[in-house]
Amino acid sequence: MFTKQDDEILRRFEESLSQGAFSSSTIVNYLADLRAFLRWGKWAIALEFSLTQVTTEHIRLYRDYLVRELNRATSTANRHLMALRKFFAYAKELGDISTNPTIGVTLVQDNGQAGSRPLTDEEIERLLEAAQQGSRAGLVRRDVAILQLLLYTGLRVSEIANLQKDDLIFDNPGMHLQVGNSYDEDKKRHLPLPEDVYKALLDYLKVRPQFSTAEHFFLSQEGRSISNRTVQRIISDCAKAAGLKGISAQSIRRTFALQLLSETQNLALVSERLGHQNCSITEQYLSVHQDTVVTQ
């Protein structure tokens, strides 16, 4: 049922746990949780699902599946997530994966919520207003542009941080973004930009550090590229200033997806804009907040 590669990684993980003086019951539980995750992936994502191809999106979907479909207790769901955290930290250390997909995925809270909810129109206005009234005058336009992109394109935090100057395509009039693998044109996403977002990006360009040789679009005041953590801090600071709780990059991305689906009734389009591998991932992603997802 599992690939030889997955079986081998699990075998090495089991050996590592044994050498780390974990109890036999803990080891059994960790391995059982990982195999349950693999079975879910082959059922919900694709038959070719493998531990070496897991994304952060998959981890979040699985967390929601445990809580909302299986009705697992908070402690049980978090035990599964901790097993995944332990495993993927180990796999990255060995070089089996390049990035740890569990980073940034929160545990389930005591109220059963996974820390990701869509924003209302009023909350969006308050969040943007908080950014516009930021205390760091030199970075206000940058922070507003980042929030506008998150809200109206559904970009991931890493995609915001890694955005290059050349990813902004001027259409005259207007502008769109190209996001994705720079070496594979077929894997790039071309995202239209609403007028407000376009203007916010132009406003930022006027104050973007001109002395910097960095190719990244968003920079610090010192002219250096920003990190994922910087983007997350901008969201957190603006949400706090606006008096909003439970707001994260993931809740903003989910807001974009739900709004786009409501406007277009086109699941395939939403999936494409989000950069999901297929519509089934998008359907699960949205069904957390919808009883029915409309398909083409």
Backbone as a ProteinNet text record, in pm:
[ID]
protein_1_A
[PRIMARY]
MFTKQDDEILRRFEESLSQGAFSSSTIVNYLADLRAFLRWGKWAIALEFSLTQVTTEHIRLYRDYLVRELNRATSTANRHLMALRKFFAYAKELGDISTNPTIGVTLVQDNGQAGSRPLTDEEIERLLEAAQQGSRAGLVRRDVAILQLLLYTGLRVSEIANLQKDDLIFDNPGMHLQVGNSYDEDKKRHLPLPEDVYKALLDYLKVRPQFSTAEHFFLSQEGRSISNRTVQRIISDCAKAAGLKGISAQSIRRTFALQLLSETQNLALVSERLGHQNCSITEQYLSVHQDTVVTQ
[TERTIARY]
81.7	0	85.8	193.8	284.7	402.7	468.3	583.6	702.5	798.4	919.6	993.7	989.2	1056.4	993.6	860.1	791.9	819.5	815.7	843.4	984.3	1079.9	1218.5	1235.3	1171.6	1180	1118	1004.7	939.8	1025.7	1092.4	1180.2	1294.1	1355.9	1466.1	1416.3	1295.3	1237.2	1214.6	1165.6	1144.1	1275.3	1381.9	1513	1561.5	1537.8	1580	1505.9	1375.8	1298.1	1347.5	1378.5	1428	1559.9	1647.5	1776.9	1761.6	1650	1625.8	1558	1547.9	1493.2	1344.4	1272.4	1127.3	1068.2	959.1	895.3	836.8	818.3	765.7	625	544.2	407.8	407.2	499.8	510.4	549.8	644.8	689.9	575.7	501.9	387.9	284.3	256.8	157.7	204.2	331.4	385.4	371.5	412.1	408	264.4	175.9	34.7	-25.1	12.1	-38.9	13.8	138.6	196.5	131.6	105.9	41.1	-103.8	-169.7	-305.6	-304.6	-203.6	-188.5	-164.9	-82.3	-55.5	-180.9	-257.6	-381.8	-479.4	-488.1	-574.7	-529.6	-398.4	-346.1	-377.5	-367.1	-396	-545.4	-626.3	-771.7	-817.6	-765.5	-816.3	-740.6	-612.7	-531.5	-504.8	-432.5	-399.6	-340.5	-358.6	-303.8	-151.7	-87.9	58	109.7	20.9	58.6	174.6	276.6	396.6	443.2	511.8	564.4	667.8	727.6	829.8	770.1	637.4	574	465.9	470.9	368.7	390.3	282.8	288.9	221.6	241.6	175.8	24.1	-22.8	-165.9	-220.6	-145.8	-189.1	-201.8	-104.2	-107.4	-230.4	-261.7	-379	-508.5	-515.1	-634.1	-653.3	-543.6	-552.8	-596	-543.5	-585.1	-736.3	-786	-930	-1010.8	-956.4	-1023.9	-1036.8	-931.3	-934	-1039.7	-1047.2	-1136.1	-1280	-1301.9	-1437.9	-1508.5	-1431.8	-1495.9	-1490.5	-1377.7	-1365.5	-1403.4	-1420.5	-1457.8	-1361	-1233.4	-1132.9	-1122.7	-1095.8	-1075.4	-952.3	-948.6	-835.5	-703.6	-696.5	-571.6	-531.4	-629.2	-599.7	-552	-621.2	-581.1	-440.4	-411.9	-279.6	-171	-206.8	-108.7	-68.5	-167.5	-138.2	-47.5	-78.6	1.1	143.2	157.2	290.9	373.1	307	376.9	427.7	344.9	385.9	500.5	492.1	600.3	732.4	727.6	848.3	905.8	818.6	865	927.4	858.3	908.1	1032.2	1047.8	1172.8	1287.2	1260.9	1360.6	1392	1287.8	1307.2	1386.3	1363.8	1438.8	1584.1	1605.6	1742.8	1821.6	1753	1819.4	1835.6	1761.7	1768.7	1667.4	1572.5	1469.4	1369.5	1354.1	1267.6	1344.2	1307.4	1379.7	1321.9	1191.2	1126.3	1032.1	1016.9	928.4	786.5	691.9	556.9	473.1	520.1	441.4	468.6	573.9	606.9	495.7	446.2	340.7	200.7	188.9	57.7	33.5	-69	-95.5	-165.5	-149.5	-222.9	-369.2	-453.3	-595.4	-612.2	-695.7	-719.5	-820.7	-832.3	-921	-1067.6	-1104.3	-1243.5	-1267.3	-1163.5	-1178.1	-1151.8	-1118.2	-1090.4	-944.4	-918.5	-782.8	-713.4	-767.4	-700.2	-705	-806.8	-815.8	-962.3	-1001.7	-1139.8	-1141.2	-1241.4	-1247.2	-1283.5	-1243.8	-1273.5	-1403.4	-1472.9	-1590	-1543.3	-1633.3	-1598.8	-1556.5	-1624.7	-1589.7	-1449.8	-1415.9	-1283.4	-1174.2	-1202.5	-1105.2	-1077	-1182.5	-1166.2	-1084.8	-1113.1	-1040.1	-893.2	-866.3	-728.7	-648.7	-705.7	-637.3	-620.5	-721.2	-712.6	-601.1	-586.9	-479.5	-343.1	-329.3	-203.1	-172.8	-276	-258.1	-221.9	-256.3	-225.8	-107.7	-26.2	87.9	184.6	254.8	346.7	479.3	511.6	638.8	611.6	623.3	584.3	654.6	779.8	856	812.2	732.8	693.1	542.9	468.9	323.1	280.2	335.6	294.8	330.8	443.9	481	382.6	350.6	262	120.9	73.2	-58.5	-58.3	48.1	56.8	59.8	130.2	137.7	0.3	-71.1	-204.5	-301.4	-291.6	-377.9	-353.8	-227.9	-195.6	-249.6	-230.9	-280.1	-431.7	-499.9	-646.2	-707.4	-642.6	-708.2	-638.2	-535.5	-475.7	-465.1	-475.4	-463.8	-322	-222.9	-83.9	-47.3	42.6	96.4	199.8	227.8	327.2	462.1	502.5	632.1	634.6	521.6	515.8	526.4	470.9	485.9	633	695	833.9	928.9	899.2	988.3	954.8	851.5	810.9	927.1	950.7	1058.5	1003.3	1090.1	1047.3	994.5	1057.7	1017.3	886	833.4	706.2	587.1	611.7	506.7	507	399.4	389.5	295	348.1	266.6	194.4	60.9	-21.4	-58.1	-41.9	-67.2	-202.4	-313.2	-313.8	-319.7	-294.8	-305.9	-178.3	-191.4	-76.5	-127.8	-47.7	-80	48.5	33.5	148.5	168.1	293.5	322.5	395.9	343.5	396.1	419.3	530.1	552.4	693.5	710.7	841.3	896.9	1007.1	1064.3	1124.4	1143.2	1202.5	1098.4	974.6	869.4	750	734.1	628.3	490.6	475.8	345.9	301.7	395.1	362.1	344.3	358.8	339.4	191.4	153.6	17.9	18	-77.3	-90.2	-213.2	-190.9	-296.5	-333	-457.8	-501.1	-505.2	-483.6	-482.8	-595.3	-682	-784.1	-717.1	-790.4	-733.1	-673.2	-740.5	-687.9	-552.9	-537.6	-410.9	-302.7	-336.8	-244.9	-193.1	-282.5	-243.8	-156.4	-187.6	-108	35.2	50.7	184.3	261.3	192.6	257.9	298.9	213.2	246.1	371	380.1	498.2	624	612.1	728.3	790.4	708.8	758.5	850.7	833.8	915	1006.2	1000.4	1087.1	1232.7	1319	1459.8	1526.7	1566.8	1625	1770.6	1836.9	1979	2003.1	1897.8	1914.4	1932.8	2018.7	2038.3	1958.3	1880.7	1802.2	1695	1672.4	1571.2	1432.9	1427.9	1298.8	1219	1086.9	1003.6	986.5	953.4	932.5	1062.8	1100.7	1228.2	1209.6	1310	1314.2	1360.1	1357.6	1404.8	1552.4	1625.9	1768.5	1794.2	1686.4	1702.5	1726.8	1701	1719.4	1584.3	1589.3	1466.1	1404.5	1272	1203.1	1183.7	1154.1	1134.6	986.4	955.2	818.1	772	863.6	829.6	790.9	856.2	822.3	678.2	639.7	503.2	403.5	433.9	344.2	333.9	445	442.7	357.2	364	281.1	133.6	94.2	-44.9	-82.7	2.2	-25.1	-36	57.8	58	-66.2	-102.3	-219.2	-348.4	-356.2	-475.1	-489.3	-378.4	-381.5	-424.7	-370.1	-404.8	-551.9	-607.1	-748	-841.1	-784.3	-865.9	-927.3	-857.7	-909.8	-835	-908.4	-848.1	-869.2	-780.2	-793.4	-762.1	-684.2	-650.6	-507.7	-491.2	-360	-350.2	-232.9	-215.3	-309.1	-331.1	-417	-563.1	-606.9	-745.5	-768.2	-666.8	-677	-683.9	-602.4	-602.2	-736.8	-791.7	-920.4	-1032.2	-1018.8	-1116.2	-1118.9	-1000.8	-992.2	-1059.6	-1030	-1083.5	-1235.6	-1290	-1435.6	-1504.8	-1444.9	-1504.5	-1501.9	-1390.4	-1379.6	-1479.6	-1496.1	-1592.5	-1734.4	-1763.3	-1896.2	-1925.1	-1823.7	-1842.2	-1851	-1774.4	-1762.6	-1832.6	-1857.6	-1912.2	-1825.9	-1696.3	-1604.4	-1491.3	-1506.3	-1407.7	-1272.3	-1273.1	-1147.3	-1067.6	-1135.6	-1067.9	-1006.5	-1080.6	-1029.6	-906	-912.1	-799.9	-676.2	-698.2	-587.5	-524.2	-609.3	-557.6	-479.8	-525.6	-458.2	-329.7	-315.2	-197.5	-206.8	-330	-349.5	-320.4	-286.3	-255.3	-378.4	-492.6	-616	-736.2	-853.2	-974.8	-1018.3	-980.8	-1022.7	-958.6	-834.3	-769.2	-845.1	-883.1	-955.4	-1091.8	-1158	-1290.1	-1283	-1183.5	-1165.9	-1128.9	-1044.8	-998.4	-1115.6	-1211.8	-1325.3	-1438.1	-1448.8	-1562.3	-1558.1	-1443.8	-1435.3	-1537.2	-1565.6	-1658.1	-1781.3	-1798.2	-1916.1	-1968.8	-2098.3	-2155.7	-2151.5	-2161	-2159.2	-2066.1	-1981	-1891.9	-1940.5	-1956.7	-2009.6	-1897.1	-1920.6	-1821.1	-1869	-1776.2	-1811	-1912.5
-120.3	0	126.3	124.3	238.1	212	318.2	302.5	250.3	192.8	143.7	258.7	377.9	493.4	533.2	534.4	567.5	463	336.9	228.9	242.2	278.2	290.7	409.7	521.9	639.5	610	540.4	505.3	409.3	317.8	223.4	297.3	391.9	468.7	558.3	611.8	694	610.7	489.3	399.4	370.2	347.3	320.9	441.9	561.7	684.3	702.4	673.2	684.2	584.7	465.2	362.3	404.7	463.2	509.3	630.9	700.3	819.1	787.6	664.2	618.3	648.3	653	666.8	533.4	538.8	416	342.1	212.6	131.8	176	217.9	260.8	392.1	483.2	609.2	583.8	493.2	460.1	399.6	308.7	245.4	350.6	443.3	547.6	640.9	681.1	769.1	703.5	579.2	509.8	488	456.8	438.8	569.6	681.1	811.7	847.9	816.2	845.7	760.9	635.7	549.1	592.6	640.6	692.7	815.9	900.8	1019.6	979.4	879.7	831.8	774.9	699.8	643.3	754.6	856.5	970.9	1038.4	1057.4	1124	1048.2	917.3	837.6	836	852.7	858.6	997.7	1099.9	1236.1	1316	1288.4	1370.6	1297.6	1187	1111	977	878.6	746.3	749.6	847.9	858.7	937.5	974.5	1054.5	988.9	1071.4	1019.1	1114.7	1062.3	1144.4	1245.5	1222.2	1313.4	1428.5	1428.3	1531.7	1607.7	1602.9	1666	1816.6	1892.4	2037.7	2084.7	2210.5	2269.4	2263.3	2280.8	2273.4	2135.6	2029.1	1893.5	1878.4	1933.7	1922	1992.3	2109.8	2183.1	2108.7	2054.1	1979.1	1858	1791.8	1673.3	1712.1	1823.8	1872.8	1897.4	1964.2	1992.4	1863.4	1766.6	1637.8	1566.5	1568.2	1502.5	1564.4	1698.3	1768.5	1767.4	1799.9	1827.1	1707.2	1614.6	1497.2	1376	1357.2	1242.7	1278.1	1408.6	1454.8	1407.1	1405.8	1364.3	1468.4	1421.4	1511.6	1597.6	1714.4	1805	1736	1662.3	1594.5	1490.8	1419.7	1317.2	1381.6	1485.6	1554.7	1611.9	1670.5	1729	1623	1504.3	1394.7	1356.9	1351.3	1323.7	1432.3	1557.2	1667.5	1666.7	1632.9	1625.2	1513	1403.4	1293.8	1340.3	1415.3	1467.9	1567.1	1652.8	1748.2	1675.7	1575	1499.2	1431.8	1370	1296.2	1389.4	1498.7	1583.6	1662.3	1691	1751.3	1652.9	1525.8	1419.6	1404.4	1402.3	1383.2	1498.5	1619.4	1734.5	1727.2	1685.2	1672.5	1571.5	1466.5	1363.4	1405.5	1507.9	1550.2	1482.1	1408.9	1342.9	1444.2	1557.3	1665.5	1796.7	1897.2	2024.3	2121.8	2113.9	2202.4	2121.4	2166.3	2098.6	2152.6	2072.7	2123.1	2151.5	2109.7	2133.1	2270.5	2337.9	2469.9	2568.2	2638.7	2736	2681.3	2549.6	2488.4	2479.2	2548	2551.6	2424.9	2397.2	2287.2	2327.6	2230.1	2256.4	2317.5	2421.4	2487.7	2408.1	2444.7	2371.5	2375.8	2480.6	2489.9	2412.8	2339.2	2258.3	2332.5	2461.5	2539.4	2523.7	2534.5	2516.8	2648.5	2758.7	2886.1	2942.7	2911.9	2964.3	2988.4	3115.4	3148.4	3259.3	3264.9	3373.2	3505.8	3614.2	3747.5	3798.9	3882.6	3951.4	4074.8	4135.9	4257.9	4368.9	4377.8	4480.5	4457.3	4330.9	4299.7	4329.2	4305.9	4338.4	4488.4	4568.4	4713.4	4756.9	4696.5	4732.4	4692.7	4579.3	4532.9	4627.2	4665.2	4755.6	4894.3	4938.4	5069.5	5070.6	4959.5	4949.7	4957.4	4895.4	4900.2	5042.2	5112.9	5249.5	5346.2	5310.3	5396.1	5343.5	5262.6	5202.3	5304	5265.3	5357.1	5373.1	5280	5287.3	5353.2	5484.9	5561.8	5513	5474.7	5432.8	5299.3	5223.7	5089.8	5075.5	5184	5176.1	5130.9	5191.4	5155.8	5011.4	4965.4	4825.2	4731.8	4759.5	4671.4	4669.7	4787.2	4793.2	4709.8	4719.8	4643.5	4493.4	4453	4310.6	4258.6	4333.7	4290	4287.6	4384.5	4385.9	4261.6	4225.5	4105.5	3979.3	3969.1	3851.9	3840	3952.4	3952	3929.1	3977.9	3977.7	3893.8	3818.3	3721.6	3582.6	3572.6	3442.2	3388.4	3473.7	3427.9	3370.4	3275.6	3221	3319	3307.1	3392.7	3380	3256.2	3235.5	3299.5	3300.5	3361	3512.7	3571.6	3715.7	3748.8	3674.4	3702.2	3681.1	3584.9	3551.9	3624.7	3709.5	3779.7	3863.2	3848.7	3921.9	4042.1	4139.8	4256.8	4214.8	4115.9	4071.6	3994.3	3961.1	3889.5	3983	4113.5	4210.8	4241.7	4207.2	4225.8	4342.7	4446.9	4563.8	4537.7	4545.3	4515.5	4640.6	4758.8	4886	4890.2	4913.3	4952.3	4831.3	4856.1	4749.5	4670.5	4566.3	4483.9	4347.8	4242.7	4113.1	4051.6	3947.2	3878.7	3743.3	3704	3565.1	3504.6	3393.2	3330.9	3183.2	3131	2987.4	2955.5	2838.3	2787.5	2869.4	2939.4	3025.7	2946.4	2814.8	2733	2654.2	2663.1	2587.2	2678.8	2725.4	2819.4	2759.8	2628.8	2564.3	2564.4	2577.7	2573.6	2712.5	2815.5	2950.7	2984.9	3063	3114.2	3261.1	3298.6	3438.1	3494.3	3588.3	3637.3	3781.4	3805.9	3943.7	4023	4153.4	4238.7	4341.2	4345	4450.5	4588.1	4691.5	4825.1	4873.5	4845.9	4890.8	4827.3	4699.8	4630.7	4687.6	4708.4	4766.6	4901.4	4986.1	5117.5	5106	5009	4990.3	4949.6	4865.9	4824.1	4941	5024.4	5142	5240.6	5255.6	5344.3	5294.5	5162.8	5107.9	5128.2	5113.1	5130.4	5270.4	5367.4	5504.9	5519.2	5432.7	5444.4	5323.9	5228.1	5110.3	5155	5104.1	5147.8	5137	5251	5254.5	5210.6	5217.5	5183.3	5033.5	4956.2	4812.1	4744.3	4644.8	4563.8	4434	4417.1	4294.4	4285.4	4164.7	4141.4	4118.2	4093.4	4074.4	4204.6	4191.6	4310.8	4380.8	4304.2	4363.6	4360	4477.6	4490.1	4552.8	4534.4	4602.9	4746.4	4828.6	4965.7	4971.1	4864	4858.3	4807.1	4773.2	4727.9	4579.4	4503	4357.7	4289.5	4169	4092.8	4056.4	4046.9	4014.9	3863.6	3818.1	3675.1	3642.7	3514.3	3471.2	3525.8	3527.3	3573.8	3721.3	3799.7	3942	3958.6	3881.2	3888.5	3849.1	3743	3698.1	3802	3871.2	3974.8	4093.4	4128.7	4238.1	4206.2	4083.2	4040.8	4047.8	3992.9	3988.8	4129.3	4218.1	4354.2	4431.4	4417.1	4489.6	4435.7	4303.8	4243.8	4291.4	4296.9	4342.1	4488.2	4571.5	4713.3	4734	4641.7	4651.8	4586.5	4526.1	4460.1	4330.6	4262.2	4137.9	4018	3911.9	3789	3675.2	3577.7	3460.9	3489.1	3595.9	3631.2	3586.7	3514.2	3464.2	3469.5	3438.9	3433.7	3330.7	3220.5	3115.7	3160.1	3234.9	3281	3384	3464.4	3561.2	3487.9	3387.2	3308.2	3236.7	3186.3	3117.8	3217.8	3339.9	3444.1	3470.8	3484.4	3507.4	3394.2	3269.8	3154.3	3149	3172.1	3167.2	3279.2	3397.9	3509.3	3484.4	3431.4	3405.1	3298	3194.2	3090.7	3146.1	3232.6	3292.4	3378.5	3448.4	3538.1	3463.2	3353.7	3287.2	3152.1	3088.1	2951.9	2855.7	2882.4	2805.7	2750.1	2625.2	2563.3	2549.3	2517.6	2500.8	2631	2742.7	2872.2	2900.9	2872.8	2894.2	2807.6	2683.4	2590.5	2641.8	2691.8	2745.6	2866.9	2958	3080.3	3048.6	2948.2	2911.9	2833.2	2777.5	2696	2556.3	2505.4	2369.1	2268.6	2147.1	2043.1	1997.7	1997	1955.7	2012.5	1997.4	2055.6	1986.2	1859.1	1788.7	1851.1	1898.7	1967.4	2095	2168.4	2294.2	2269.5	2162.6	2131.7	2104.8	2030.1	2003.8	2131.5	2211.5	2336.1	2428.8	2434.3	2523.8	2462.6	2331.4	2267.1	2282.1	2326.2	2353.5	2459.7	2551.5	2660.9	2659.9	2552.9	2544.1	2401	2387.6	2253.5	2198.2	2286.5	2243.5	2330.6	2268.6	2342.2	2322.1	2432	2424.1	2390	2291.2	2254.4	2297.8	2287.7	2327.1	2232.2
0	0	0	79.2	83	-9.6	-54	-142.2	-63	-133.8	-67.7	0	-64.5	-6.6	126.5	132	256.7	364.1	325.7	422.1	479.2	391.6	436.1	530.7	498	585.4	720.7	721.9	847.5	929	859.6	929.2	998.7	927.8	985.3	1099.6	1084.5	1189.3	1315.5	1297.4	1411.1	1482.4	1406.6	1466.3	1545.3	1488.9	1556	1688.2	1688.6	1812	1916.1	1872.5	1965.9	2028.9	1947.9	1998.7	2089	2072.9	2154.5	2286	2318.9	2446.9	2461.8	2349.7	2358.7	2403.1	2473.2	2518.6	2398.9	2414.6	2305	2267	2365.6	2335.7	2256.2	2288.7	2215.2	2070.4	2050.1	1915.4	1834.3	1895.4	1827.5	1789.1	1879.7	1852	1740.4	1743.7	1639.7	1501.9	1491.9	1363.1	1316.4	1410.4	1375.1	1324.3	1387.1	1345	1205.9	1179	1048	938.9	969	869	845.3	951.3	934.5	845.1	862	777.2	631.4	610	474.3	409.3	484.1	428.9	391.7	479.3	447.6	318.8	303.9	185	57.9	62.1	-57.1	-88.8	15.4	-5.9	-47.3	19.6	-0.2	-105.4	-125.1	-216.1	-347.4	-341.2	-463.1	-422.1	-507.1	-478.5	-467.8	-535	-534.7	-414.8	-324.4	-207.6	-134.7	-101.1	-36.3	71.9	170.9	280.1	231.9	117.2	65.1	-14.7	-32.7	-114.8	-36.8	93.4	176.6	182.2	172	181.4	310.5	343.3	460	444.3	320	292	331.4	302.2	337.4	488.8	562	708.2	764.4	713.1	761.4	728	607.5	568.5	658.2	691.2	776.6	917.5	966.8	1098.4	1100.6	995.4	988.9	977.1	904	887.6	1022.1	1101.1	1232.1	1323.7	1320.2	1412.7	1366	1237.7	1191.4	1129.2	1075	1015.1	1107.1	1173.6	1264	1407.6	1434	1568.6	1676.4	1642.5	1739.6	1851.7	1970.5	2083.6	2057.4	2121	2101.1	2129.4	2238.9	2275.5	2172	2116.1	2015.2	1885.3	1840.9	1717.8	1732.4	1846.8	1868.3	1880	1928.5	1931.3	1789.1	1698.5	1557.1	1499.8	1529.8	1476.6	1533.1	1658.9	1719.2	1657.1	1623.2	1555.8	1420	1349.5	1219.4	1234.8	1335.9	1360.5	1385.8	1470.7	1504.1	1380.5	1301.9	1185.3	1081.4	1048.3	940.6	981.1	1110.1	1157.1	1135.2	1163.4	1142.7	993.7	909.2	765.6	704.4	752.3	700.2	743.4	867.1	917.1	834.8	790.2	708.6	562.8	522	382.9	292.7	352	270.7	215.4	283.2	236	249.9	170.3	173.4	274.9	298.6	395.9	483.7	607.1	701.8	684.8	634.4	606.4	730	848.1	969.5	1030.7	984.3	1038.7	1003.1	1102.8	1079.7	1098	1116.9	1138.2	1288.7	1336.3	1479.6	1527	1654.2	1715.2	1733.1	1759.3	1781.6	1919.8	1928.2	2055.1	2137.7	2263.8	2354.5	2312.4	2235.9	2190.8	2061.7	2017.2	1897.1	1769.2	1778.4	1658.8	1619.7	1490.3	1440.4	1412.7	1463.1	1449	1308.6	1231.8	1095.7	1062.2	1056.6	1024.8	921.6	837.4	738.4	803.7	740.4	791.1	730.6	806	753.5	676.7	599.6	525.6	621.7	734.9	833.2	888.9	914.6	968.5	866.6	739.1	634.4	634.1	643.7	646.4	768.2	882.3	1004.2	995.5	934.8	921.1	830.7	717.7	625.2	685.8	759.7	824.9	928.2	1000.7	1100.5	1033.2	916.2	842.2	796.6	750.6	701.2	812.2	935.1	1049.3	1129.7	1066.4	1134	1189.9	1295.5	1363.5	1290.4	1201.5	1128.6	992.3	988.8	870.7	744.5	755.9	638.6	582.1	658	614.3	593.9	615.7	604.4	465.7	361.2	225.5	192.1	242.7	220.5	287.5	412.4	488.3	428.8	383.2	319.6	192.1	112	-12.5	14.4	119	154.2	194.6	279	321.6	203.2	114.1	-4	-89.5	-107.7	-186.9	-120.1	11.1	83.4	71.2	85.1	86.3	-51.4	-156.9	-287.3	-394.4	-353	-446.2	-384.6	-250.9	-187.4	-183.5	-200.4	-197.3	-61.1	-61.6	62	118.2	247.9	311.3	240.9	211.2	144.7	6.9	-61.7	-194.7	-186.5	-80.8	-59.3	-34	56.9	94.4	-23.5	-109.6	-221.4	-350.6	-349	-470	-525.4	-655.8	-721.9	-798.1	-823.2	-900.2	-1036.6	-1097	-1231.1	-1231	-1112	-1105.1	-1126.9	-1123.2	-1150.4	-1300.2	-1365.3	-1510	-1538.3	-1601.7	-1635.1	-1767.2	-1761.5	-1878.4	-1958.6	-1896.8	-1965.6	-2036.3	-1966	-1824.2	-1732.7	-1604.8	-1506.4	-1487.5	-1407.8	-1371.6	-1327.1	-1348.6	-1290.4	-1236.5	-1156.2	-1098.7	-1163.9	-1176.7	-1211	-1092.2	-1045.4	-925	-951.8	-901.4	-916.3	-957.8	-1011.5	-1052.6	-1167.8	-1143.4	-1246.8	-1362.5	-1342.5	-1447.5	-1526.6	-1488.3	-1555.7	-1578.9	-1700.2	-1733.4	-1705.7	-1726.1	-1707.8	-1561.9	-1469.4	-1327	-1266.4	-1349.3	-1298.9	-1291.7	-1190.8	-1179.1	-1219.7	-1299.9	-1340.4	-1271.3	-1180.1	-1092.5	-1127.5	-1165.1	-1191.5	-1062.2	-1072.4	-954.9	-962.9	-862.5	-857.7	-854.2	-890.2	-900.6	-769	-657.2	-527.7	-496.6	-534.4	-509.9	-600.8	-725.9	-823.7	-773.1	-721.8	-672.1	-547.9	-461.7	-340.6	-375.2	-476.8	-519.2	-579.7	-658.2	-716.3	-607.5	-505.2	-393.4	-321.4	-304.8	-237.4	-321.9	-452.8	-540.6	-525.2	-490.9	-476.3	-356.2	-255.7	-133.7	-113.9	-203.2	-193.3	-198.6	-108.3	-105	-242.5	-295.2	-428.9	-431.6	-316	-311.4	-310.2	-284	-269.7	-405.2	-407.5	-529.1	-522.2	-414.7	-397.9	-505.5	-554.4	-657.2	-596.9	-466.6	-401.7	-406.7	-418.3	-430.2	-296.1	-193.4	-61	18.7	70.9	140.2	277.8	362	490.8	467	571.2	557.7	521.3	556.3	525.9	384.6	312.6	174.9	160.1	267.4	260.7	236.4	179.5	156.8	291.2	294.4	418.5	430	549.6	575	591.7	593.8	622.9	757.4	852.7	987.3	986	900.3	889.7	841.8	740.1	687.1	795.7	869.1	975.1	1086.4	1114.6	1218.1	1174.6	1045.4	993.8	1015.2	982.9	1001.3	1148.4	1233.4	1377.2	1435.6	1398.8	1453.4	1408.6	1280.5	1229.3	1290.2	1306.6	1368.2	1512.1	1584	1723.7	1731	1640.3	1639.2	1604.9	1525.1	1485	1586.3	1689.8	1791.7	1743.5	1652	1595	1651.8	1680.9	1730.7	1631.4	1634.6	1548.7	1402.9	1375.3	1237.8	1208.3	1100.2	1060.5	909	856.8	712	650.9	722.4	669.2	666.4	768	767.6	657	626.5	516.7	383.6	365.5	241.3	223.6	334	326.7	293.4	343.8	312.2	162.6	103.7	-41	-118.3	-79.2	-151.4	-143.5	-25.6	-8.1	-85.7	-84.7	-157.8	-308.1	-357.6	-500.9	-544.3	-462.3	-495.6	-494.2	-396.7	-388.9	-511.8	-560.2	-674.2	-807.2	-821.2	-951.4	-959.4	-845.3	-842.5	-923.5	-929	-1013	-926.3	-884.3	-796.5	-865.2	-995.5	-1068.9	-1070.4	-1086	-1086.6	-949.9	-843.8	-708.7	-685.6	-727.7	-711.8	-785.2	-906	-986.3	-919.7	-871.1	-808.7	-680.6	-606.3	-482	-505.4	-624.1	-652.2	-596.3	-580.4	-531.8	-643.2	-604.4	-701.6	-777	-710.8	-776.8	-700.9	-760.9	-702.7	-574.4	-557.8	-436.6	-313	-326.6	-215	-183	-286.7	-268.2	-205.7	-248.2	-195.5	-45.7	-3.8	139.6	213.4	152.3	211.2	241.8	149.1	164.8	246	245.5	311.5	462.4	516	659.1	697.5	605.7	634.9	545.5	466.7	382	383	390.6	385.6	244.5	144.2	6	-74.1	-154.2	-242.6	-384.6	-456.2	-592.5	-688.4	-772.8	-871.9	-1009.8	-1104.8	-1240.3	-1299.8
[MASK]
++++++++++++++++++++++++++++++++++++++++++++++++++++++++++++++++++++++++++++++++++++++++++++++++++++++++++++++++++++++++++++++++++++++++++++++++++++++++++++++++++++++++++++++++++++++++++++++++++++++++++++++++++++++++++++++++++++++++++++++++++++++++++++++++++++++++++++++++++++++++++++++++++++++++

